[in-house]
Amino acid sequence: MSYVIGIDLGTSAVKVLLVDKNGTVAGEASRSYPLFHEHTGWSEQRADDWVEGTVEALRELTSAAGIDAGKIEGISFSGQMHGLVLLDGDGNPIRNAILWNDTRTTGQCRDIEQKLGDKLLSITRNPALEGFTLPKILWVRENEPEAFAKAKLFLLPKDYLRYRLTGELHMDYSDAAGTLLLDVAGKAWSGEVLEAFELPASFCPPLVESHGLVGNLLPEFIESTGLPATTKVFAGGADNACGAIGSGILSEGLTLCSIGTSGVILSYENDKSKDFAGKVHFFNHGKEDSFYVMGVTLAAGYSLSWFKKTFAPNESFDQLLEGVGGVKPGAGGLLFTPYLVGERTPHPDSVIRASFIGIDGSHERIHFARAVMEGITFSLNESVDMFRKAGKKVDTIISIGGGAQNPVWLQMQADIFDAKVVSLANEQGPGLGAAMLAAYGSEWFESLEACADKFVKHAESYSPNPEAVAAYAGIFNVYQQVYEQTKSLNEALAPYRG
């Protein structure tokens, strides 16, 4: 049996998956690495920690019992988006990588908006947010001029890892779309943006498709990983793009709902001219000449984790949610907005905070638990609502993450989204998407869709209940008013936060 490997370079750990031609995961290994928070709002990692962790995980995978490493044909990558790795003329990092969740660049974001104006959205299709890469580049130039003077080129995290393994410099379109330097529709580095910030074209690596063959392993890594010299290396994609591939989001009408610590609603898009006015992210897909739109809820699963930690620290999630299915939609008139750490879509607001609205003496803990689940789903539905208003079809939603572990929550999603919701039998996330890019690149399949037919396996399906859909439509209308009604109150309370 032949194999491919998907390498998922996450924020806290790298995970490697060994997948056979049937889409079965034959092995997996992972390694964690540290995060550095030198100052409030800073988040950095040592780029070579990614390399060392990946090599160790690959060695564990290839040396496992029953695995014939000689049958591994290709590897590809999924990576945390937006992180900045600056290389000197010798190809070495000049400082630690600045990660996607680093928030030091607010001033640079305002500078980008002022300098580019309307061109920002027309070219990059996304607003200037602290997590993106260009603001980080400008921050280093302004605050660490001696270090920046050494910088000759920038990479994103997975691209640095792949560069170290192969010696080849590339970046795929799906990851490049999160830099604010790419002409997303034109699939090229934007000369206008580069010129506006006095960055040379040579500062950007060559662009390549996610399934593109970019080389082979360097001799030193053939030995240290245990992979055969014939292993083909493919570019890979951004974690969200690979998560979409690994969930089969490869055609119009298919949408992904992922509830982890944060929450993501991601929908396939094949019209590069579709305009969402920057209200949702618009990125290149890992599927060639395709795109996806995406909304983000900052505190999705985190809201439920907070609720459990605060009100039921000694109970399991199953115990906490026992009986939640017996509470009718609307939680007895109790509404929760999941703004515990601010919000992203459709309100990019770091000051707004969460609310429970409508508490009365009849409410018990189970009502609060249901309201938290509903509030998280309402927040995600803000993105679904914007997609539909822009003319997108959203009729089937693949649900993954914590929200897919509870049947009551899956039915709730179907009712609030008013769409069929499907869970997966083999949920592996971005790592599986990376493996699928390697399988497609290795010509196992004629298309990513054919690969998904084999690799992505559906489990349970949930259809919307018309009565619940009607009830939730009314409650969602109320939910959408809470942000504006509480915005000024939260701004007034902000100085009193610890």
Secondary structure, DSSP 8 states (H G I E B T S, - for coil): --EEEEEEE-SSEEEEEEEETTS-EEEEEEEE---B-SSTT--EE-HHHHHHHHHHHHHHHHTSTT--GGGEEEEEEEE-SS-BEEE-TTS-BSS-EE-TT--TTHHHHHHHHHHHTTHIIIIISS---TTSHHHHHHHHHHH-HHHHTT--EEE-HHHHHHHHHHS---EEHHHHTTTT-EETTTTEE-HHHHHHTT--GGGS--EE-TT-EEEE--HHHHHHH---TT-EEE--EEHHHHHHHHTT--STTEEEEEESSSEEEEEEE--TT---TTSSEEEE-SSTT-EEEEEEETTSHHHHHHHHHHH-TTS-HHHHTTTGGGS-TTTTT-EEE--TT-B-SS--BSS---EEES--TT--HHHHHHHHHHHHHHHHHHHHHHHHHTT----EEEEEEGGGS-HHHHHHHHHHHTSEEEEESS--THHHHHHHHHHHHTTSSSSHHHHHHHH--EEEEE---HHHHHHHHHHHHHHHHHHHHHHHHHHHHGGG--
